[in-house]
């Protein structure tokens, strides 16, 4: 027997997003996790955790800080920039700010709060540019500890939803949260390495950005967003 955790919650929130925004690129994937990661996610899932919200934030040149008198005019920003961050992990992959949805929050509310906490920025959200739905299972052959909370022989599947919004800078100064981020910057050109959510958005944002093996080509594609898998 299969026990699904948060499947109905994820489906309800996904339907609400469609009602509010219409269709958007959506991908589904089944992920097999090692026991330690699965048990940790299972614990959070039982408390209502269903994923998180993130934002690709753009800032127009008119909203960039004024130059000081000592700065040359060539330093004046003339192109639209995107805010990218470096997480506290070891990988030097530039991602987009955001984080987990707390109980009682919408994905929009979670995104705005997490962006503010991580970067100090205020944003106005637009439509989702990517929605990723995952079903998490224990990896084949993985040994679960005695304190995992899952009964022996029980087949548990955890459901999460990750929503990435386009957003417009609305105020604040970029100040990465100490202990959470290793860096943050407004960029007008793509960095060398990007994280998964920023990879997806960057392919349309920067003409010079190219990705040899897009991660989303291995996912199940929403039939309403079929054309996105070939871009």
ABEGO torsion letter per residue (X at the ends): XBBBBGAAAAAAAAAAAAAAAEBBBBBBBBBBBBAAAAAAAAAAAAAGBAEBBBBBBBBBAAABBBBBAABBAAABBABBBBBBBBBABABBBBBBBEEBBBBGBBAAAAAAAAAAAAAGBBBBBBBBABBBBBBBBBBBGBBBBAAAGBBBGBBBBBBBBBBBBBBBBAEEBBBBBBGABAEBBBBABBBABBBAAAAAAAAAABAABBBABBAAAABBBBAAAAAAAAX
